[in-house]
Amino acid sequence: QALNSPENRAAYQDVSDVVRAALAAGRWTDEDARTFRDAFVHLTNDQRTEVMQVLAPAINRGEIVVETSGPLF
């Protein structure tokens, strides 16, 4: 997975968008988890760490309420 490949750029944008939207809405849905999971595999390790350092603490602090019926990610 090359940094700045078309797949990587699109995946990073998708993951960033879904995390930003979840923060704004205050909830994490099945659709959010699906979008995140589909894009996450195309990220570099540094990008994965970056988005998880935003998402996980927000969930832990209760800023994002998890409303999924399946896996969180």
C-alpha positions in Angstrom: 0.0 0.0 0.0 1.7 3.1 -1.2 1.3 6.4 0.5 -0.5 8.9 -1.8 -1.7 6.2 -4.2 -5.2 6.9 -5.5 -6.6 4.1 -3.2 -4.7 5.4 -0.2 -5.9 9.0 -0.7 -9.5 7.9 -1.2 -9.4 5.6 1.8 -7.8 8.3 4.0 -10.5 10.7 3.0 -13.3 8.2 3.7 -11.9 7.4 7.1 -11.4 11.0 8.0 -14.9 11.9 6.8 -16.6 9.1 8.8 -14.7 10.0 12.0 -15.4 13.7 11.6 -19.1 13.0 11.0 -19.3 10.6 14.0 -17.7 13.3 16.2 -20.2 15.9 14.9 -23.2 13.5 15.3 -22.0 12.0 18.6 -22.7 8.5 17.4 -21.1 5.5 15.7 -23.4 3.5 13.5 -23.2 0.2 11.6 -22.7 2.2 8.4 -19.9 4.1 10.0 -18.2 0.9 11.1 -18.6 -0.6 7.6 -17.2 2.5 5.9 -14.3 2.6 8.3 -13.5 -1.1 8.0 -13.6 -1.0 4.2 -11.2 2.0 4.0 -9.0 1.1 6.9 -7.2 -1.7 5.1 -5.9 0.8 2.5 -4.2 3.1 5.0 -0.6 3.1 6.0 0.3 2.2 9.6 0.9 5.8 10.4 -2.5 6.8 9.1 -4.2 4.0 11.0 -2.5 5.2 14.2 -3.5 8.8 13.5 -7.2 8.0 13.0 -7.4 5.6 15.9 -5.8 8.3 18.2 -8.9 10.4 17.4 -11.6 7.8 17.3 -10.8 5.6 20.3 -10.4 8.4 22.9 -13.6 10.1 21.7 -15.5 6.8 22.2 -13.9 6.2 25.6 -14.8 9.8 26.7 -18.4 9.3 25.6 -18.2 11.9 22.9 -19.2 9.2 20.4 -21.9 6.8 21.5 -21.5 3.4 19.9 -24.8 2.2 18.3 -23.5 -0.7 16.3 -25.0 -4.2 16.4 -21.8 -5.8 15.2 -18.1 -5.2 15.4 -17.0 -1.6 16.3 -14.5 -1.5 13.4 
